[in-house]
Amino acid sequence: FGLMDLPWVRMDSDAFDEVCIGGRQYLYANGFDNFAARMADYFPRRREHLKRYVTTLKEVNDNIVHSFDRRSAEDVYTQSLFARPAYGFLKELLEDTDVIDAVSGASLKMELDPDTLPLYIFAQINASFISSAWRLRGGGAQIGERLADSIRRMGGTVLTGCEATAFIEDSDRLTAVRLADGECIHADWFISDIHPAATMRLLGESRLIRRIYRNRIIRMANTAGMFTVNCELHEGAVPYFNRNRYMYGSGDIWRLCRRTADAPVKGIMISCQPPEDGSASTRNIDILTPMPWTEVEQWAGTRPMRRGEEYEAMKRQRAGECLSFAERYLPGLKSAVKYAYTSTPLSYADYTATAEGSAYGVRKDCNDLMYTLLTPRTPAGNLLLTGQNLNLHGILGVSMTSFMTCAEIVGPVNPFII
């Protein structure tokens, strides 16, 4: 698909992530041995514990190739790494809560829930970044544009601005999907990467889906959403930093996503875009912090840009909190901001049809895999699911899941041996 030809920028291999917890700084290094050695500099008494920790991450990373074997794809949903809580593993292995927080500090890439997060998700995502960390100069939209161009070049059609409103079926299979303008698109197979609950709404009272399955999907718990502040900066005001920065006021970061709607901001992620003109300063930074759906639920059903002054006031307050928090680590940031644009879980819910504006999709629960871990197949034989709500989220996760979904049509495909 030509994705390797995009303008990728390798992040600082000695510090691709920076974690600050209550004033203590930890820098993450690329390479499993380098990562363990760097963390052992901070916690010399836990050197052997940290070696065993990265050994587990490396094993998960090395075994990714087997995720695409048919037997492994079927067994992955019950294997021990998915059924084991990540926090329990860390507590048993590392023992020290400060060490646990330090190795978990860059994990705003997932929902850190001590009771439900499977070890597999925690290990696979962290292992992938320790192996290699990159940014894309010019923004992530280029990935979608390149994929769309490749689909067209291969003879496919990409439709935009065409809302799907319902599936059409006959006695035993789906036959078409109806668009908002009344057009019907017929096909032999249908793949849905929107939230499974939104897919169920398109099916309506389908005879192909039992009520118990539909209700199970609709009632699945979702991970927390995000409040984001995108800042356009004055030229030359903020030096470019070739790392992601995770800032927390105190420890116990495993409960950050559980904060109540009226709680102050306690942790943020700060990221910036590589300068397109080759200068030493960045023109944009993004600030993210977890936001529960309950904080915006009262405005559900309203339309973007028409949610009322109370909603706008809430966003201004949250943006101010985020900027004040970030300025502890980036002095002068507030005065460097030219424009600030905000979004909430409600924004994501409206623009992506993601239930509750969830940042990471359906919450996978290591205690209840049969209920919370979905497979590509659905009771409607020619309807398949894909995307972040299955298996693993993020670019790595949805890429893996796409192969598993396609394998249901064309047979097992291992991208590592093509």
C-alpha positions as CSV (number, residue, x, y, z in Angstrom):
1,F,0.0,0.0,0.0
2,G,3.0,2.3,-0.1
3,L,2.9,3.2,3.6
4,M,6.6,2.8,4.1
5,D,7.2,5.6,1.6
6,L,5.5,8.2,3.8
7,P,7.7,10.8,5.6
8,W,8.3,8.8,8.8
9,V,10.5,10.3,11.4
10,R,12.3,8.1,13.9
11,M,11.8,9.2,17.5
12,D,14.8,9.7,19.9
13,S,16.0,6.1,20.4
14,D,17.5,7.1,23.8
15,A,14.2,8.8,25.0
16,F,11.3,8.1,22.7
17,D,9.0,8.5,25.7
18,E,9.4,10.7,28.7
19,V,7.4,10.0,31.9
20,C,7.2,12.4,34.8
21,I,5.4,11.3,37.9
22,G,5.3,13.8,40.8
23,G,8.5,15.5,39.6
24,R,10.4,12.3,39.0
25,Q,11.5,11.8,35.3
26,Y,11.9,8.5,33.5
27,L,13.2,8.2,29.9
28,Y,12.3,5.2,27.8
29,A,15.0,3.8,25.5
30,N,14.4,1.7,22.3
31,G,15.6,-1.9,22.5
32,F,14.6,-4.4,25.2
33,D,18.1,-4.6,26.8
34,N,18.5,-0.8,26.6
35,F,15.1,-0.2,28.1
36,A,15.8,-2.6,31.0
37,A,19.2,-1.0,31.6
38,R,17.8,2.5,31.6
39,M,15.0,1.7,34.0
40,A,17.5,-0.1,36.3
41,D,19.4,3.1,36.5
42,Y,16.4,4.6,38.2
43,F,15.7,1.5,40.3
44,P,19.0,-0.4,40.8
45,R,17.5,-2.7,43.4
46,R,15.0,-4.0,40.9
47,R,17.5,-4.7,38.1
48,E,16.7,-8.4,37.9
49,H,13.0,-7.8,38.2
50,L,13.2,-5.4,35.2
51,K,15.1,-7.9,33.1
52,R,12.4,-10.5,33.7
53,Y,9.8,-7.8,32.8
54,V,11.3,-7.0,29.4
55,T,11.8,-10.8,28.8
56,T,8.1,-11.1,28.9
57,L,7.5,-8.2,26.6
58,K,10.1,-9.5,24.1
59,E,8.5,-13.0,24.1
60,V,5.1,-11.4,23.3
61,N,6.7,-9.3,20.6
62,D,8.6,-12.2,19.1
63,N,5.5,-14.4,19.0
64,I,3.4,-11.9,17.0
65,V,4.2,-13.8,13.9
66,H,2.2,-16.8,15.2
67,S,-0.9,-14.7,15.8
68,F,-1.8,-15.2,12.2
69,D,-1.6,-19.0,12.3
70,R,-5.1,-20.4,12.1
71,R,-4.6,-22.4,15.3
72,S,-3.2,-19.5,17.2
73,A,-5.9,-17.1,15.9
74,E,-8.5,-19.4,17.4
75,D,-6.6,-20.0,20.6
76,V,-5.5,-16.4,21.3
77,Y,-8.9,-15.6,23.0
78,T,-8.3,-18.1,25.8
79,Q,-4.5,-18.1,26.1
80,S,-3.0,-17.2,29.4
81,L,-1.8,-13.7,28.5
82,F,-5.3,-12.6,27.7
83,A,-6.8,-14.2,30.7
84,R,-4.2,-12.7,33.1
85,P,-4.6,-9.2,34.5
86,A,-1.7,-6.9,33.5
87,Y,-1.7,-5.1,36.9
88,G,-1.5,-8.4,38.8
89,F,1.4,-9.5,36.7
90,L,3.3,-6.3,37.4
91,K,2.5,-6.4,41.1
92,E,3.8,-9.9,41.4
93,L,6.9,-9.4,39.3
94,L,8.0,-5.9,40.2
95,E,6.6,-5.6,43.7
96,D,7.3,-1.9,44.1
97,T,4.4,0.5,43.1
98,D,6.9,3.2,42.1
99,V,8.5,0.8,39.6
100,I,5.0,-0.3,38.4
101,D,4.0,3.3,37.7
102,A,7.4,4.0,36.0
103,V,7.0,1.2,33.5
104,S,3.3,2.0,33.0
105,G,3.7,5.7,32.6
106,A,3.5,5.8,28.8
107,S,0.4,3.7,28.8
108,L,-2.1,6.4,28.0
109,K,-2.0,4.4,24.8
110,M,-4.5,2.2,26.5
111,E,-7.0,2.2,29.4
112,L,-5.0,1.3,32.5
113,D,-7.7,-0.6,34.5
114,P,-6.1,-2.7,37.3
115,D,-9.1,-5.1,37.4
116,T,-9.7,-5.7,33.7
117,L,-6.8,-4.9,31.4
118,P,-5.4,-8.2,29.9
119,L,-1.7,-8.7,30.1
120,Y,-1.5,-9.4,26.4
121,I,-2.8,-5.9,25.5
122,F,-0.4,-4.2,27.9
123,A,2.6,-6.3,26.8
124,Q,2.0,-6.2,23.1
125,I,1.5,-2.4,22.9
126,N,4.5,-1.5,25.1
127,A,6.7,-4.1,23.4
128,S,5.9,-2.6,20.0
129,F,7.0,0.9,21.0
130,I,10.1,-0.3,22.8
131,S,11.0,-2.2,19.6
132,S,10.6,0.9,17.4
133,A,8.9,4.3,17.7
134,W,8.2,6.7,14.8
135,R,6.2,9.8,14.0
136,L,4.8,10.9,10.7
137,R,5.7,14.3,9.4
138,G,2.6,16.1,8.1
139,G,0.1,14.2,10.3
140,G,-1.6,10.8,10.4
141,A,-4.3,11.7,7.8
142,Q,-1.7,10.7,5.2
143,I,-2.1,7.0,6.2
144,G,-5.8,7.1,5.2
145,E,-5.2,9.0,2.1
146,R,-2.5,6.6,1.0
147,L,-4.7,3.6,1.7
148,A,-7.6,5.1,-0.3
149,D,-5.3,5.9,-3.2
150,S,-4.0,2.3,-3.2
151,I,-7.6,0.9,-3.1
152,R,-8.5,3.0,-6.1
153,R,-5.3,2.0,-7.9
154,M,-6.2,-1.7,-7.4
155,G,-9.7,-1.1,-8.9
156,G,-11.7,-0.5,-5.8
157,T,-14.0,2.4,-5.0
158,V,-13.9,4.6,-2.0
159,L,-17.1,6.5,-1.1
160,T,-17.0,9.4,1.4
161,G,-19.9,11.4,2.7
162,C,-22.2,8.4,2.2
163,E,-23.9,7.4,5.4
164,A,-24.8,3.7,5.7
165,T,-28.3,3.5,7.2
166,A,-29.3,-0.2,7.1
167,F,-28.4,-3.7,5.9
168,I,-30.8,-5.5,3.6
169,E,-31.2,-9.3,3.9
170,D,-33.0,-12.2,2.4
171,S,-33.8,-15.5,4.1
172,D,-30.3,-16.5,5.1
173,R,-27.7,-13.8,4.3
174,L,-27.2,-10.0,3.9
175,T,-27.5,-8.8,0.3
176,A,-26.9,-5.1,0.4
177,V,-26.3,-2.0,2.5
178,R,-28.6,1.0,2.0
179,L,-27.1,4.5,2.0
180,A,-28.8,7.7,3.3
181,D,-29.6,8.8,-0.3
182,G,-31.4,5.6,-1.0
183,E,-28.8,3.9,-3.0
184,C,-28.2,0.2,-2.3
185,I,-24.8,-1.4,-2.6
186,H,-24.9,-5.1,-3.2
187,A,-22.1,-7.5,-2.3
188,D,-21.3,-11.1,-1.3
189,W,-19.4,-10.1,1.8
190,F,-19.7,-7.1,4.2
191,I,-17.0,-6.0,6.6
192,S,-17.8,-3.5,9.4
193,D,-15.1,-1.6,11.2
194,I,-17.4,0.8,13.1
195,H,-18.3,0.0,16.7
196,P,-20.2,-3.3,17.0
197,A,-23.1,-1.6,18.7
198,A,-23.4,0.7,15.7
199,T,-23.3,-2.3,13.4
200,M,-26.2,-3.9,15.4
201,R,-28.2,-0.7,14.8
202,L,-27.7,-1.1,11.1
203,L,-29.0,-4.6,11.3
204,G,-32.2,-3.5,13.1
205,E,-34.5,-6.5,13.9
206,S,-32.6,-8.8,11.6
207,R,-33.7,-12.4,11.6
208,L,-30.1,-13.4,11.1
209,I,-29.1,-12.1,14.6
210,R,-30.5,-13.6,17.8
211,R,-31.7,-11.0,20.3
212,I,-29.4,-12.4,22.9
213,Y,-26.4,-11.7,20.7
214,R,-27.6,-8.2,19.8
215,N,-28.2,-7.3,23.4
216,R,-24.8,-8.6,24.4
217,I,-23.1,-6.4,21.9
218,I,-25.1,-3.3,22.7
219,R,-24.5,-3.7,26.5
220,M,-20.7,-4.2,26.3
221,A,-18.7,-1.8,28.4
222,N,-16.5,0.7,26.6
223,T,-13.2,2.2,27.6
224,A,-12.9,5.9,28.5
225,G,-12.7,8.7,26.0
226,M,-10.3,11.5,25.7
227,F,-10.4,15.3,26.0
228,T,-7.9,16.8,23.5
229,V,-6.4,20.2,23.1
230,N,-4.7,20.9,19.7
231,C,-2.6,24.0,20.0
232,E,-1.3,26.0,17.0
233,L,1.8,27.8,18.3
234,H,3.5,31.0,17.4
235,E,6.5,30.5,15.2
236,G,9.7,29.7,17.1
237,A,8.0,29.7,20.5
238,V,8.3,26.0,21.4
239,P,11.4,23.9,20.6
240,Y,10.6,20.6,18.9
241,F,10.9,17.5,21.2
242,N,11.3,14.2,19.4
243,R,9.5,12.2,22.0
244,N,6.1,11.8,23.6
245,R,5.7,13.2,27.1
246,Y,3.5,11.8,29.8
247,M,3.0,14.0,32.9
248,Y,1.3,13.0,36.2
249,G,0.8,15.0,39.3
250,S,1.2,11.9,41.5
251,G,1.4,8.1,41.3
252,D,-1.5,5.6,41.1
253,I,-1.7,6.2,37.4
254,W,-3.6,2.9,37.0
255,R,-6.7,4.6,38.2
256,L,-6.4,7.8,36.1
257,C,-9.1,6.7,33.7
258,R,-11.6,6.2,36.6
259,R,-11.7,9.8,37.6
260,T,-15.1,11.3,38.2
261,A,-16.6,14.0,36.0
262,D,-15.8,16.9,38.4
263,A,-12.3,15.8,39.3
264,P,-9.3,18.0,38.2
265,V,-6.9,16.9,35.5
266,K,-4.3,14.6,37.0
267,G,-2.4,13.4,34.0
268,I,-1.8,14.3,30.4
269,M,0.1,13.2,27.3
270,I,1.9,15.8,25.2
271,S,2.9,15.2,21.6
272,C,4.1,17.4,18.9
273,Q,4.4,17.3,15.1
274,P,7.9,17.3,13.4
275,P,8.5,20.7,11.7
276,E,7.7,20.4,8.0
277,D,10.2,23.2,7.2
278,G,13.1,21.6,9.0
279,S,13.3,24.3,11.7
280,A,14.1,23.6,15.3
281,S,10.6,24.5,16.6
282,T,7.2,22.9,16.4
283,R,4.0,24.7,15.3
284,N,1.6,22.2,16.8
285,I,1.2,20.2,20.0
286,D,-1.6,17.9,21.2
287,I,-2.5,17.5,24.8
288,L,-4.7,14.5,25.8
289,T,-6.3,13.5,29.1
290,P,-8.8,10.8,29.9
291,M,-12.4,12.0,30.1
292,P,-15.4,9.9,31.2
293,W,-18.5,9.8,29.1
294,T,-20.5,11.0,32.1
295,E,-18.9,14.4,31.8
296,V,-20.5,15.0,28.4
297,E,-23.5,12.6,28.5
298,Q,-25.9,15.5,29.2
299,W,-25.2,16.9,25.7
300,A,-25.7,13.6,23.9
301,G,-28.0,14.1,21.0
302,T,-26.9,17.6,20.3
303,R,-25.1,18.5,17.0
304,P,-21.5,19.7,16.7
305,M,-21.2,23.5,17.0
306,R,-24.7,23.7,18.5
307,R,-24.3,22.2,21.9
308,G,-24.8,25.4,23.9
309,E,-22.7,27.8,26.0
310,E,-22.6,25.5,29.0
311,Y,-20.8,22.9,26.9
312,E,-18.4,25.4,25.5
313,A,-17.6,26.7,29.0
314,M,-16.8,23.2,30.2
315,K,-14.4,22.8,27.3
316,R,-12.7,26.1,28.0
317,Q,-12.3,25.1,31.7
318,R,-10.8,21.7,30.8
319,A,-8.5,23.2,28.2
320,G,-7.3,25.7,30.7
321,E,-6.6,23.0,33.2
322,C,-4.7,21.0,30.6
323,L,-2.6,24.0,29.5
324,S,-1.8,24.9,33.2
325,F,-0.8,21.3,33.8
326,A,1.4,21.1,30.7
327,E,3.1,24.5,31.5
328,R,4.7,22.9,34.6
329,Y,6.8,20.9,32.1
330,L,6.8,23.4,29.2
331,P,7.3,26.8,30.8
332,G,5.8,29.6,28.7
333,L,3.4,27.3,26.8
334,K,0.3,29.4,27.4
335,S,1.8,32.5,25.9
336,A,3.1,30.4,22.9
337,V,-0.5,29.3,22.0
338,K,-1.9,31.1,19.0
339,Y,-5.1,29.1,18.7
340,A,-6.5,26.1,20.7
341,Y,-9.0,23.6,19.4
342,T,-10.7,21.1,21.6
343,S,-12.6,17.9,21.3
344,T,-14.4,15.6,23.8
345,P,-15.7,12.0,23.7
346,L,-18.9,13.5,22.3
347,S,-16.9,14.7,19.3
348,Y,-15.5,11.2,18.6
349,A,-19.0,9.7,19.1
350,D,-20.5,12.0,16.5
351,Y,-17.7,11.8,13.9
352,T,-16.8,8.1,14.2
353,A,-20.0,6.5,15.5
354,T,-17.9,5.1,18.4
355,A,-20.1,4.3,21.4
356,E,-19.6,6.8,24.2
357,G,-16.6,8.3,22.2
358,S,-14.5,5.5,23.5
359,A,-10.8,6.0,22.8
360,Y,-9.8,2.3,22.7
361,G,-13.1,0.6,21.9
362,V,-14.8,-2.1,23.8
363,R,-13.2,-2.8,27.2
364,K,-11.6,-6.3,27.1
365,D,-12.0,-7.9,30.5
366,C,-9.4,-10.6,31.4
367,N,-12.0,-12.0,33.9
368,D,-14.7,-12.4,31.2
369,L,-13.1,-13.1,27.8
370,M,-16.0,-15.0,26.4
371,Y,-18.2,-12.0,26.8
372,T,-15.8,-9.1,26.0
373,L,-13.4,-10.4,23.3
374,L,-15.1,-10.5,19.9
375,T,-14.1,-12.5,16.9
376,P,-14.5,-11.3,13.3
377,R,-17.4,-13.7,12.6
378,T,-21.0,-12.8,13.4
379,P,-24.2,-14.9,13.4
380,A,-24.9,-13.3,10.0
381,G,-22.7,-15.5,7.9
382,N,-21.5,-13.0,5.4
383,L,-21.0,-10.1,7.9
384,L,-17.6,-9.8,9.5
385,L,-16.3,-7.4,12.1
386,T,-12.8,-5.7,12.2
387,G,-11.2,-2.7,13.8
388,Q,-10.1,-1.7,17.3
389,N,-13.0,-3.4,19.1
390,L,-11.6,-6.8,18.3
391,N,-8.4,-8.3,19.8
392,L,-6.1,-5.2,20.0
393,H,-6.5,-1.4,19.4
394,G,-4.1,1.0,17.8
395,I,-2.4,0.9,14.4
396,L,-0.7,-2.4,15.3
397,G,-4.0,-3.9,16.6
398,V,-6.2,-3.0,13.7
399,S,-3.6,-4.1,11.2
400,M,-3.4,-7.5,12.9
401,T,-7.2,-7.8,13.1
402,S,-7.6,-6.9,9.4
403,F,-5.6,-9.9,8.4
404,M,-7.6,-12.1,10.8
405,T,-10.8,-10.7,9.3
406,C,-9.6,-11.3,5.7
407,A,-8.6,-14.8,6.6
408,E,-12.3,-15.6,7.2
409,I,-12.8,-15.0,3.4
410,V,-9.6,-16.0,1.7
411,G,-8.1,-18.4,4.2
412,P,-5.1,-18.0,6.6
413,V,-2.7,-15.2,5.6
414,N,0.5,-14.5,7.4
415,P,1.9,-11.1,6.5
416,F,5.3,-12.1,7.8
417,I,5.8,-14.8,5.1
418,I,4.1,-13.2,2.1
